């Protein structure tokens, strides 16, 4: 992946063809191979747009969901619907290289996941769908580099935490202009909170989602954000979930408030939430849920330049500690034994120059106590001290480990230390905690610094800490990673002014991160 847009890619970005060009390209579609239904479908079946994800050297997942009435269950008839898809080398679809028919089934919310294989590595493609004569917006995607390519350039955008009620998703408009090869989203795609009459944008429904239809409606509402839809259509995404896709601060099958949600009720909620998550994400069939369980941790390769290990820090964790002693209990686990061994093995046998770890929650220490003593966020890796420290010890013999996280609604960029209790401990890696897309809205920066700046002496590993909304952008090459903290001036309006808050560098072979 070169990260340098070709003329066709630049034209795609500037014209918005991915989102708005369906009508203009309808006449270019070849004759239909699927029979139209006896009863026509309602208009607007592609209201939720298109997306692609999990790129391989020879394949990618193409996604859409038929939903003419997206905020009321979808509005589709209770029957399977054939959906044609095609993949082309050009945005006008004159050079179609793959096409087929997928079934949009009611039991999966009439979502479509097409796992296309046999493609050329490191190549740009355009795709679209058709159902009952209606044409979807066009999308653009890209395959991963060949497995044995050692060089090249990979541009990744890191995003997380998009609360509909806290603001518009304006950072995606700037992300679109930056033209990343891949978008990495590390959690809190939706928020399960109740509608608020004082919000910037009000959540649909009348309560938190608990049922499958309610979760479908919440995802559908988020998918209607135009900047989010445009970014989905412009590049492949690699996604994982955190807590708000289900319930705030849940752990395994334990809700945040077990006194209010019985185990059986929460298992039913998990089942509905994971089902809706799968239906709305461009992921492979390996992520089809099995009741209250979904397989999301996985590994993606970008030649020998980068290996991306995507974690699941929710399903297998112990219930959160409530005291410092509890956080230091060796029995506490964030990953579970199987996933932890999978991660360690994948780090040590990696052929890649850069070993990236997508962790939904912050790995570096956040000591909230000013002066003597420690005070931690127990929902983050600080609440699982022994497992975290053992993993950081493994980093000493891993080539270029870099952790990409979210959750905190702040930019927090840090050196990773082998032992945060020892100020002289070795630096073993770097972590970029990306700020939120919209969660927490436009924060008071003066109040933020008044609260957080006094904590910096107790956290000398922090390199940048900030409370603007935005995302992080990484240009990865063999000699180093150049990172930008991209922020916007507001999410309270549908348009915003972007800027670069900070630039940083991770050098090959030198653990840690430096502000440029």
C-alpha positions as CSV (number, residue, x, y, z in Angstrom):
1,X,0.0,0.0,0.0
2,X,1.6,3.2,-1.1
3,X,-0.4,5.7,0.7
4,X,0.0,8.1,-2.3
5,X,-3.4,8.5,-4.1
6,X,-3.5,7.8,-7.8
7,X,-5.4,10.2,-10.0
8,X,-8.4,7.9,-9.9
9,X,-8.2,7.8,-6.1
10,X,-7.9,11.5,-5.8
11,X,-10.9,12.0,-8.1
12,X,-12.9,9.5,-5.9
13,X,-12.1,11.6,-2.8
14,X,-12.9,15.0,-4.3
15,X,-16.1,14.0,-6.1
16,X,-17.7,11.9,-3.3
17,X,-18.5,9.2,-5.9
18,X,-18.5,6.5,-3.3
19,X,-21.5,7.9,-1.5
20,X,-23.4,9.9,-4.1
21,X,-22.7,8.3,-7.4
22,X,-25.2,5.4,-7.5
23,X,-27.7,7.1,-9.8
24,X,-25.0,8.3,-12.1
25,X,-23.6,4.8,-12.6
26,X,-26.8,2.9,-12.7
27,X,-26.8,2.8,-16.5
28,X,-23.4,1.1,-16.5
29,X,-24.6,-2.0,-14.8
30,X,-24.6,-5.1,-17.0
31,X,-27.9,-7.1,-17.4
32,X,-29.2,-8.6,-14.2
33,X,-28.6,-12.2,-13.4
34,X,-31.0,-12.3,-10.5
35,X,-34.7,-12.3,-11.0
36,X,-36.6,-9.4,-9.5
37,X,-39.0,-10.3,-6.7
38,X,-42.7,-10.6,-7.6
39,X,-43.4,-7.9,-5.0
40,X,-41.0,-4.9,-5.5
41,X,-38.9,-3.9,-2.6
42,X,-39.5,-0.5,-1.0
43,X,-37.4,2.4,-2.3
44,X,-34.2,3.3,-0.5
45,X,-32.9,-0.2,0.4
46,X,-29.3,1.0,0.4
47,X,-29.9,3.8,3.0
48,X,-27.0,2.5,5.2
49,X,-24.4,2.7,2.4
50,X,-21.6,0.3,1.8
51,X,-18.3,-0.7,3.5
52,X,-15.4,-3.1,3.1
53,X,-13.0,-4.6,5.7
54,X,-10.3,-7.0,6.8
55,X,-8.1,-6.7,3.7
56,X,-6.0,-9.7,2.7
57,X,-3.4,-9.8,-0.1
58,X,-5.9,-11.7,-2.3
59,X,-9.3,-10.7,-0.8
60,X,-11.5,-8.3,1.1
61,X,-15.0,-8.3,2.7
62,X,-17.7,-6.2,1.0
63,X,-20.7,-5.2,3.1
64,X,-24.1,-3.6,2.9
65,X,-27.5,-4.0,4.6
66,X,-30.9,-3.6,3.0
67,X,-32.9,-1.2,5.2
68,X,-35.5,1.1,3.5
69,X,-36.8,2.0,7.0
70,X,-33.6,1.9,9.0
71,X,-34.8,3.2,12.3
72,X,-37.8,0.9,12.5
73,X,-36.3,-2.5,12.2
74,X,-35.2,-2.1,8.6
75,X,-38.5,-2.3,6.8
76,X,-37.7,-5.3,4.7
77,X,-40.0,-8.2,3.9
78,X,-39.5,-11.4,5.9
79,X,-37.8,-13.4,3.2
80,X,-34.3,-13.7,1.6
81,X,-33.5,-11.2,-1.1
82,X,-30.9,-11.8,-3.8
83,X,-28.3,-9.0,-4.0
84,X,-26.0,-8.7,-6.9
85,X,-22.5,-7.4,-6.3
86,X,-19.6,-6.5,-8.6
87,X,-16.0,-5.5,-8.2
88,X,-14.1,-3.4,-10.8
89,X,-10.7,-2.0,-11.5
90,X,-12.2,1.4,-12.3
91,X,-14.8,3.7,-10.6
92,X,-17.0,3.7,-13.7
93,X,-17.2,-0.2,-13.6
94,X,-16.1,-0.6,-17.2
95,X,-13.5,-3.2,-16.1
96,X,-15.4,-5.6,-13.9
97,X,-13.2,-8.4,-12.5
98,X,-15.6,-10.2,-10.1
99,X,-19.4,-10.4,-9.7
100,X,-21.9,-12.6,-8.0
101,X,-25.1,-12.9,-6.1
102,X,-25.4,-13.0,-2.3
103,X,-28.5,-13.6,-0.2
104,X,-29.6,-10.9,2.2
105,X,-31.4,-13.0,4.8
106,X,-33.9,-11.8,7.4
107,X,-32.2,-13.7,10.2
108,X,-29.1,-11.5,9.7
109,X,-31.1,-8.3,9.3
110,X,-30.8,-8.5,5.5
111,X,-27.1,-7.7,5.8
112,X,-24.7,-8.9,3.1
113,X,-21.1,-10.0,3.7
114,X,-19.2,-11.0,0.5
115,X,-15.7,-12.4,1.1
116,X,-14.2,-11.9,-2.3
117,X,-11.0,-13.8,-3.0
118,X,-8.6,-14.2,-5.9
119,X,-7.7,-10.5,-6.2
120,X,-4.4,-8.8,-6.9
121,X,-2.3,-7.8,-3.9
122,X,-1.9,-4.1,-3.0
123,X,-4.5,-3.0,-5.5
124,X,-7.4,-0.6,-5.5
125,X,-10.9,-1.8,-6.5
126,X,-14.4,-0.3,-6.7
127,X,-17.5,-2.2,-5.7
128,X,-21.3,-1.8,-5.6
129,X,-24.5,-3.8,-5.1
130,X,-27.9,-4.1,-6.7
131,X,-31.2,-5.4,-5.3
132,X,-34.5,-5.4,-7.3
133,X,-33.2,-2.8,-9.7
134,X,-31.9,-0.4,-7.0
135,X,-28.2,0.4,-7.1
136,X,-26.1,1.0,-4.1
137,X,-23.5,3.8,-3.7
138,X,-20.1,2.8,-5.0
139,X,-17.3,2.0,-2.6
140,X,-13.6,1.9,-3.0
141,X,-11.4,-0.7,-1.2
142,X,-7.8,-2.0,-1.4
143,X,-6.1,-5.3,-0.8
144,X,-3.1,-5.8,1.4
145,X,0.4,-6.0,0.1
146,X,2.0,-9.4,-0.9
147,X,3.0,-11.4,2.1
148,X,6.7,-11.4,1.4
149,X,7.0,-7.7,0.4
150,X,9.5,-6.1,2.9
151,X,9.2,-2.4,2.1
152,X,6.5,-0.1,1.0
153,X,4.3,2.4,2.9
154,X,1.2,1.9,4.9
155,X,-1.1,4.7,6.1
156,X,-3.5,3.7,9.0
157,X,-6.1,6.0,10.6
158,X,-6.9,5.1,14.3
159,X,-10.4,6.0,15.5
160,X,-12.7,5.1,18.4
161,X,-15.6,6.3,20.6
162,X,-18.3,8.0,18.5
163,X,-21.2,9.1,20.6
164,X,-24.1,10.2,18.4
165,X,-25.5,12.4,21.2
166,X,-22.2,14.2,22.0
167,X,-21.7,15.6,18.5
168,X,-21.3,15.1,14.8
169,X,-18.7,12.8,13.4
170,X,-16.7,15.7,11.8
171,X,-13.2,14.1,12.1
172,X,-14.1,11.6,9.4
173,X,-14.4,14.5,6.8
174,X,-10.7,15.3,7.5
175,X,-9.8,11.6,7.6
176,X,-11.3,11.1,4.1
177,X,-9.1,13.9,2.7
178,X,-6.0,12.2,4.3
179,X,-6.8,9.0,2.2
180,X,-5.7,6.2,4.6
181,X,-5.1,2.7,3.3
182,X,-6.9,1.2,6.3
183,X,-9.1,2.6,9.1
184,X,-8.6,0.8,12.4
185,X,-11.6,1.3,14.7
186,X,-10.9,0.0,18.3
187,X,-14.3,0.3,19.9
188,X,-17.5,2.2,21.0
189,X,-18.9,2.3,17.5
190,X,-22.3,3.0,19.1
191,X,-23.4,4.0,22.6
192,X,-26.1,2.2,24.4
193,X,-27.2,5.2,26.4
194,X,-30.8,6.4,26.6
195,X,-32.0,9.3,24.5
196,X,-31.3,12.7,25.9
197,X,-33.5,15.8,25.2
198,X,-30.5,18.0,25.7
199,X,-28.1,16.1,23.4
200,X,-26.5,17.6,20.2
201,X,-28.3,14.8,18.3
202,X,-30.8,12.6,20.1
203,X,-30.6,8.8,20.2
204,X,-33.4,7.0,18.5
205,X,-35.8,4.9,20.6
206,X,-37.0,5.5,24.2
207,X,-34.5,3.6,26.2
208,X,-31.2,1.7,26.0
209,X,-31.2,-1.1,23.5
210,X,-31.8,-4.6,24.9
211,X,-33.3,-6.5,22.0
212,X,-32.0,-7.3,18.6
213,X,-34.4,-4.9,16.8
214,X,-33.4,-2.1,19.2
215,X,-29.6,-2.7,18.6
216,X,-30.3,-2.8,14.9
217,X,-32.0,0.6,15.1
218,X,-29.2,2.1,17.1
219,X,-26.6,0.9,14.6
220,X,-28.7,2.1,11.7
221,X,-28.9,5.6,13.2
222,X,-25.2,5.8,13.5
223,X,-24.7,4.5,9.9
224,X,-26.7,7.5,8.6
225,X,-24.0,10.0,9.6
226,X,-22.8,11.3,6.3
227,X,-19.1,11.6,7.2
228,X,-19.0,8.1,8.7
229,X,-20.8,6.7,5.6
230,X,-18.3,8.4,3.3
231,X,-15.3,7.1,5.2
232,X,-16.7,3.6,5.2
233,X,-17.1,3.8,1.4
234,X,-13.5,5.1,0.9
235,X,-11.3,2.5,2.5
236,X,-11.3,-0.9,4.2
237,X,-11.9,-0.9,7.9
238,X,-10.6,-3.3,10.6
239,X,-12.9,-3.2,13.6
240,X,-13.2,-4.5,17.1
241,X,-15.7,-3.6,19.9
242,X,-15.3,-2.3,23.4
243,X,-18.1,-2.0,26.0
244,X,-20.7,0.5,24.7
245,X,-21.6,-1.8,21.8
246,X,-23.2,-3.8,24.6
247,X,-23.3,-2.2,28.1
248,X,-20.9,0.2,29.8
249,X,-17.9,-1.5,31.5
250,X,-19.3,-5.1,31.1
251,X,-16.9,-8.0,31.6
252,X,-17.5,-11.3,30.0
253,X,-21.1,-12.2,30.9
254,X,-21.2,-9.7,33.9
255,X,-23.0,-6.5,33.3
256,X,-22.1,-3.2,34.9
257,X,-25.1,-3.4,37.2
258,X,-25.7,-7.1,38.0
259,X,-28.3,-6.1,40.6
260,X,-30.5,-4.7,37.8
261,X,-29.7,-7.2,35.0
262,X,-30.0,-10.9,35.8
263,X,-27.5,-13.3,34.2
264,X,-30.1,-14.7,31.9
265,X,-31.2,-11.3,30.9
266,X,-27.7,-10.1,30.2
267,X,-26.9,-13.2,28.2
268,X,-29.9,-12.4,26.0
269,X,-28.6,-8.8,25.7
270,X,-25.2,-10.0,24.7
271,X,-26.7,-12.3,22.1
272,X,-28.7,-9.4,20.6
273,X,-25.8,-7.0,20.7
274,X,-23.2,-9.3,19.1
275,X,-25.7,-10.3,16.4
276,X,-26.3,-6.6,15.5
277,X,-22.6,-5.9,15.6
278,X,-21.9,-8.6,13.1
279,X,-24.8,-7.4,10.9
280,X,-23.3,-3.9,10.6
281,X,-19.6,-4.6,10.3
282,X,-17.5,-5.6,7.3
283,X,-16.1,-8.8,8.9
284,X,-15.8,-12.4,7.8
285,X,-18.0,-15.3,8.6
286,X,-15.6,-16.3,11.4
287,X,-17.3,-13.5,13.3
288,X,-20.8,-14.9,13.0
289,X,-21.9,-15.0,16.7
290,X,-22.6,-18.2,18.6
291,X,-25.3,-16.9,21.0
292,X,-23.6,-14.7,23.6
293,X,-20.1,-15.2,22.0
294,X,-18.4,-13.8,19.0
295,X,-14.8,-14.4,17.7
296,X,-13.2,-11.0,17.1
297,X,-9.5,-11.4,18.0
298,X,-7.6,-12.0,14.8
299,X,-4.4,-11.1,12.9
300,X,-3.9,-9.2,9.6
301,X,-0.6,-9.0,7.7
302,X,0.6,-6.1,5.6
303,X,3.5,-7.8,3.8
304,X,6.6,-7.9,6.0
305,X,6.1,-4.3,6.9
306,X,3.4,-4.7,9.6
307,X,1.5,-7.4,11.5
308,X,-1.7,-6.2,13.1
309,X,-3.0,-8.2,16.2
310,X,-6.6,-7.2,16.9
311,X,-7.5,-8.0,20.5
312,X,-10.8,-8.6,22.3
313,X,-10.5,-7.2,25.8
314,X,-14.1,-7.7,26.9
315,X,-15.3,-11.3,26.4
316,X,-12.6,-13.1,28.3
317,X,-11.7,-10.7,31.1
318,X,-12.2,-11.1,34.8
319,X,-14.7,-8.8,36.5
320,X,-13.1,-5.4,37.2
321,X,-11.2,-5.0,40.5
322,X,-12.4,-2.3,43.0
323,X,-9.2,-1.9,44.9
324,X,-5.5,-1.6,44.3
325,X,-4.9,-5.0,45.9
326,X,-7.5,-6.5,43.6
327,X,-5.8,-5.0,40.5
328,X,-2.6,-6.7,41.6
329,X,-4.2,-10.1,42.0
330,X,-2.3,-12.6,39.8
331,X,-5.6,-14.3,39.0
332,X,-6.9,-11.3,37.1
333,X,-7.0,-11.7,33.3
334,X,-7.8,-9.3,30.5
335,X,-7.3,-11.6,27.6
336,X,-8.0,-15.1,28.9
337,X,-5.3,-17.9,28.6
338,X,-6.0,-18.8,25.0
339,X,-6.0,-15.3,23.6
340,X,-3.0,-14.3,25.6
341,X,-1.0,-17.3,24.3
342,X,-2.2,-16.5,20.7
343,X,-0.9,-12.9,21.1
344,X,2.5,-13.8,22.6
345,X,3.1,-16.5,19.9
346,X,2.1,-14.1,17.2
347,X,4.5,-11.4,18.5
348,X,7.4,-13.7,18.8
349,X,7.1,-15.5,15.5
350,X,6.3,-12.4,13.5
351,X,8.2,-11.8,10.3
352,X,7.1,-8.1,10.3
353,X,9.2,-5.0,10.9
354,X,6.3,-3.5,13.0
355,X,4.2,-5.5,15.4
356,X,1.0,-3.5,16.0
357,X,-1.5,-4.4,18.8
358,X,-5.0,-3.1,18.6
359,X,-6.2,-2.9,22.2
360,X,-9.5,-1.4,23.0
361,X,-8.3,0.0,26.3
362,X,-5.2,1.8,27.5
363,X,-2.1,-0.3,28.3
364,X,0.2,2.3,29.8
365,X,-0.2,3.3,33.4
366,X,-2.5,6.2,34.3
367,X,-1.7,7.2,37.9
368,X,-4.5,9.5,39.0
369,X,-3.1,10.1,42.4
370,X,-1.0,13.3,42.6
371,X,2.0,12.6,44.8
372,X,2.6,9.5,46.8
373,X,0.6,6.3,46.1
374,X,-1.3,5.0,43.1
375,X,-4.9,5.4,41.9
376,X,-5.9,3.6,38.7
377,X,-8.7,3.2,36.3
378,X,-9.6,-0.5,37.0
379,X,-11.4,-1.0,33.7
380,X,-8.2,-0.4,31.8
381,X,-5.0,-2.5,31.7
382,X,-4.1,-0.9,35.1
383,X,-6.7,-3.1,36.7
384,X,-5.0,-6.2,35.4
385,X,-1.4,-5.4,36.6
386,X,0.2,-8.9,36.6
387,X,-1.0,-9.9,33.2
388,X,-0.1,-6.5,31.8
389,X,3.4,-6.5,33.3
390,X,4.0,-10.0,32.0
391,X,3.0,-8.9,28.5
392,X,5.3,-5.9,28.7
393,X,8.1,-8.1,29.7
394,X,7.5,-10.1,26.6
395,X,7.8,-6.9,24.6
396,X,11.5,-6.8,25.4
397,X,12.2,-9.5,22.9
398,X,9.6,-8.4,20.3
399,X,10.5,-6.4,17.3
400,X,9.0,-2.9,17.4
401,X,5.8,-3.4,19.4
402,X,3.4,-0.5,19.1
403,X,0.0,-0.5,20.8
404,X,-3.0,1.4,19.3
405,X,-5.8,2.0,21.8
406,X,-8.9,4.0,22.4
407,X,-11.6,4.2,25.1
408,X,-10.2,7.2,27.1
409,X,-11.7,10.0,25.0
410,X,-8.3,11.6,25.2
411,X,-5.1,11.6,23.2
412,X,-2.6,9.9,25.5
413,X,0.7,8.9,23.9
414,X,3.2,7.1,26.0
415,X,6.3,5.1,26.3
416,X,5.5,1.6,27.5
417,X,7.7,0.7,30.5
418,X,8.6,-2.8,31.6
419,X,7.7,-1.9,35.1
420,X,5.8,1.4,35.7
421,X,6.5,1.1,39.5
422,X,10.2,1.7,38.7
423,X,11.0,5.1,37.1
424,X,14.3,3.6,35.8
425,X,12.6,0.7,34.1
426,X,13.4,0.0,30.5
427,X,11.2,1.4,27.7
428,X,9.9,-1.6,25.7
429,X,7.4,-0.1,23.3
430,X,5.1,2.8,22.4
431,X,1.4,3.3,22.8
432,X,-1.0,5.7,21.0
433,X,-4.3,6.1,22.7
434,X,-6.5,7.9,20.2
435,X,-8.9,10.5,21.2
436,X,-12.6,10.1,20.5
437,X,-14.5,11.0,17.3
438,X,-17.2,12.8,19.2
439,X,-17.5,11.3,22.8
440,X,-17.3,14.0,25.5
441,X,-18.1,16.7,22.9
442,X,-16.1,19.9,22.8
443,X,-14.3,19.8,26.1
444,X,-13.1,22.9,28.1
445,X,-9.4,22.7,27.5
446,X,-8.5,25.0,30.4
447,X,-10.5,22.8,32.8
448,X,-8.9,19.7,31.3
449,X,-5.3,21.0,31.8
450,X,-6.1,22.2,35.3
451,X,-7.2,18.7,36.2
452,X,-4.6,16.6,34.3
453,X,-1.4,18.7,34.2
454,X,-0.7,18.1,37.9
455,X,-0.6,14.4,37.3
456,X,2.1,14.6,34.7
457,X,5.0,14.3,37.2
458,X,3.5,11.0,38.4
459,X,3.3,9.8,34.8
460,X,6.6,10.7,33.2
461,X,6.0,8.2,30.4
462,X,3.3,10.4,28.9
463,X,4.5,12.3,25.8
464,X,1.3,14.0,24.7
465,X,-2.0,14.3,26.5
466,X,-4.9,16.3,25.1
467,X,-8.7,16.5,25.1
468,X,-9.6,17.6,21.5
469,X,-11.8,15.4,19.3
470,X,-10.2,13.7,16.3
471,X,-8.1,10.7,15.3
472,X,-4.5,9.6,14.8
473,X,-2.8,9.1,11.4
474,X,0.2,6.8,11.0
475,X,2.6,6.6,8.0
476,X,4.5,3.3,8.5
477,X,7.7,2.6,6.7
478,X,10.6,0.3,7.4
479,X,12.7,3.0,9.1
480,X,10.0,4.4,11.3
481,X,6.4,5.4,12.0
482,X,5.4,9.1,11.6
483,X,2.3,9.9,13.5
484,X,0.0,12.8,13.4
485,X,-2.6,13.7,16.0
486,X,-5.4,15.2,13.8
487,X,-8.1,17.2,15.7
488,X,-11.1,19.4,14.8
489,X,-12.2,22.6,16.4
490,X,-15.8,21.4,17.1
491,X,-18.1,18.5,16.9
492,X,-21.1,20.5,17.9
493,X,-21.7,21.6,14.3
494,X,-21.8,19.4,11.1
495,X,-18.7,21.2,9.7
496,X,-15.3,21.7,11.4
497,X,-11.8,23.0,10.9
498,X,-9.1,20.3,11.2
499,X,-5.5,20.8,12.2
500,X,-2.5,18.8,13.3
501,X,-2.1,19.0,17.1
502,X,1.2,17.1,17.3
503,X,3.6,15.0,15.2
504,X,5.5,12.1,16.7
505,X,8.1,9.5,15.5
506,X,8.8,5.9,16.4
507,X,12.2,4.8,15.1
508,X,12.9,1.3,14.0
509,X,14.8,-0.6,16.6
510,X,14.4,2.1,19.3
511,X,11.5,1.4,21.8
512,X,9.3,4.4,22.7
513,X,8.0,7.5,20.9
514,X,9.3,11.0,20.5
515,X,7.5,14.3,19.9
516,X,8.9,15.8,16.7
